[in-house]
Amino acid sequence: MRYALALLAAASPALAAVQELWWNLTYVENANPDGLAPRRVIGVNGTWPPPLMDVSQDDLLILHTTNSLDLPATMHHHGMFFNSTSWFDGALGVSQCGIPTGQSFDYIVPINSSGQWGSYWTHAHSNGQYVDGLRTSLVIHPTQEAHQYDEEFTVILGDWYHDEHSVLINQFINIANPGGAEPIPDAALVYFGQNGTYLPPITGRNPDPVTAAVGFNENATLPFQPGKTYRLRIVNTSAFAAFFFWIDGHDMRIIEADGIDTEEYATDIISITVAQRYSVLVTARNDTSANWAIHANMDTVMFDTVPDTLQPNITSSVSYALGAPLTDSGFIDNYHDIADQDLVPVQVIPQLPPATKTFELEVSFDTMDDGTNHAMFNLLTYNTPLVPSVLSQMTLGTNATDQNAYGPYSFVLDHNDIYDIVVKNSDTGKHPFHLHGHKFQLIGRAQDYTSTDPTLNPPLVEGQANPMKRDTVQVPSMNSVTLRIAADNPGVWMFHCHIEWHLEVGLAVLFIEAPIEAQERNAVPQYLIDQCASQNIATSGNAAAHSDPDDLVGLPAGPFPQILGWRPKGIGAMAGCVLTAVIGMLTVTWYALGGHISDAEMEHEERIAAEAKERRGRFLGLAKVFKRS
Amino acid sequence: MVNVFSVPIFFIVFRETLEASIIVSVLLSLVEQIVHEDTSRAVSLITDEKREDGRPPELAVGEPGSPEVSPPELLSEQDALLAKKRLIKKMRIQIFAGSGLGLFIALAIGAAFIAVWFTKASDLWAKSEELWEGIFSLVAAVIIFIMGVTMLKMDRAKAKWRVKLQRAFEGKHVGAGANAGRWVLFVLPLITVLREGMEAVVFVGGVSLGQSARSIPLAAVVGLICGVVCGFLIYAFASRTTITIFLVVMTNLILLIGAGLFSKAIGDFQENAFNDLLGADVDDTGGDGPGSYDVRGNVWHIDCCNPENNFDGDGWNIFNAIFGWTNSASIGTVLGYVFYWVAAVAVLIYLKFVEGRTKLLGRESAAGVRRRQRAALQHDSEGGSVDKE
């Protein structure tokens, strides 16, 4: 039966070259996927989780999105190129102004012309709405798969909060949180899909009614049949947490990362950071005597604390037979990253020629001059420009090539030039960096970019035959990565940390790619401009809505790194302190000297005082022990 | 260094010891004077001993209202001199015995007090250290303020105690139940030393709560020794002018410390409030630099030189103990420091005015009027200065 459905699903995309989806973004009350706490989530068409997206390589995907939320929303198809149509990229404030409440926006995702297939995902790129649940997987089936397998499943991993994003972000960007401790997830979720449909809970389990159609965590299972080979598409849709994923009793072979098919690469564990995807081949066991645990453990290294109430390690199962005993080998402690630069793409593309320009971006976090913690690239924190950069690019004419026009966190790329982006992570945490509109070549990695030791900080190697490509790369602390791109996609592309909290404290830059060519291909839909206007957002001019490209008056900026040391007010205050102390000491001297009282006079005064005291009565003397006379 | 030597405690002990030793010195010189001037009255001061010796009770004179006492038999000039010397020696023994006992009791109470605080009560402030440190710094600042201002009057200790002693010899009550005649030379230093000692205990207690236990003993002992030595030196060699200069320097030091402590108290309260804001789970605070302090109201923050840094804070914590240095100052701590001094200035001006030693805006205090009138009187009757000094 399932096999027949799969056949049908596999066959159907070929029938329709245009896949249209109508999504109404809605709040869904009392969703309780982890069984711990019901909460309001953001779903689609009144349901949560949002529908899985399952299309073919030759499809044109159109997502008709209506926003029924109370804040502007956007949808971002993570990893899609949107070649020369970056206004459909869905980055709020960069590629559009957001869909106002009650309005609609049609996202045209030209999959059929982008040459992309594999595992992707779709999520809100606005106001942290994906943290509240607006996220799902996007699977693109090629006409010819590079690897052979019998069946496939999508494994969706995600961290889960019991508070809404709006609450958490206020706690996070707060003077009470100078260390910038990110909101710690309350739970982890794993759930499965197949051919665009979620797998239901294990028969006999009674999960929460709102999400009753979907099995989560221990209520979910992957039905395996002996001898078959399965492809698991693992997607980490977290806001914050990276995951370690493995299946007891089963080996895994990586065959795809971020939409790039790779040669088989055996691994015992998948370490997958936020927004990354891996496909693995898993061959089923030949015995059906036991079911096996699937482990998805959140990487708690980035968590400020691990509260007692948090179970960071969740399990699901691979089931061969209903009711068979579950084999759970428990915790493993040999967590390790995947050496993703060692992955070999199936489609051989040599390293791009040496870069004409290299952008060095050093990541840092600090408590800023307003007392809140922010992230910075090169000591500059990102702020959303007043005019979406795509519209600046389109409306500035020849001034559009002026890098200043887009704000200090922007870089203009010339058409078809080669660029290197070197990300240096000076922070103590590991960060997943995502470049919109491109797949970068991962051509260099250093374990310590400050080192002079070539094993820790190797020089860049040119002429690599077939470097790995992906769209989201993890950069551990003190590591650097070198990412090479060809500026062949006119538009505006964001480069940012995909930890939602870090994006919102400014860990982002913009690449303004081939502005003149972008203008030549300008087809910004009128409804995009109208939606800006309806929110009183300017639709032309530079980042600060001025026609003079270099006039950035009014552009949001800061907060800025604190300047410590002796600044004018400190010097003034110190001088004031010293001055009063000197005056005080002079007064002491003045008091002691001058107006001399002779010993005889003193004795006279003491005598008067003593007699006066005596007259007051003796009982007062009791208190005198502790009283100065 | 401040870890093993608390500067405020040194100054408190030093000051109290100094006062006690000055008083004891005054007593010592006074008895000598009295013996030479009026042997019979001097004898009366140790009558109790004589009673124990079985001497006739009629020698126990010196009761209130009996100014005339029959002197003991005087055999010869030499004998009299010898007797006087013996008498002085006996009196000195009494004085030292009294001081010694007073010191012992004070030390015992002090040790017990501090032991109880540090063993039983230390849990009390472990949780919110900044709050307690702030409270104790505030208490210490107030104590030091009073101490500093009153210290300036210590050059009057001689006059004061001369009056007290004379009144005691005259049979008047001398404070805490020391009746004249009997044991006065024992009781008076005992009470004095005990009183100064108790003050020191209370002050040390008040100040020490913000300090580590091991910073107290050394400071207290050094303060004790310095106080005794300075007391002796002042008594033996110094003129009143020298004492005054000495007291001015000491008071300035003490007020500097006090202003620093007051400022620190405010800083501690603010830090406590900031820590409350951050919540118990946040462990990102501490140290220097961004995130370690509240940017609101901050006036200066230097990314080093933290006096509370136990690892490389040497020098800066002494700077802190004496001048109230902090690497992170707020409007509150700066204003606290300034207003402490303003208060000191105001009090000193007021005191000098009340004592009749200065006019304020052309007005004279009651004491000032009295002094002027007396000076005029003396001028009229004697036609010159009466200053015996």
Interface residues (C-beta under 8 A of the other chain):
Chain A: I175 A176 N177 P178 G179 G180 A181 D304 T305 D366 T367 M368 D369 D370 G371 N373 P561 Q562 L564 G565 W566 R567 K569 G570 I571 A573 M574 G576 C577 T580 A581 I583 G584 M585 T587 V588 T589 W590 Y591 A592 L593 G594 G595 H596 I597 S598 D599 A600 E601 M602 E603 H604 E605 E606 R607 A610 E614 R618 G621 L622 K624 V625 F626 R628 S629
Chain B: I146 T150 L152 D155 R156 K158 A159 K160 R162 V163 K164 R167 K172 H173 G175 A176 G177 L194 R195 M198 E199 V202 R240 T244 L247 V248 T251 N252 L255 L256 A259 L277 L278 G279 D281 V282 D283 D284 T285 G289 P290 G291 S292 D294 V295 R296 V299 W300 H301 I302 D303 A329 V334 Y337 V338 W341 V342 A344 V345 L348 I349 L351 K352 E355 G356 R357 T358 A367 R371 R374 V386 D387 K388 E389
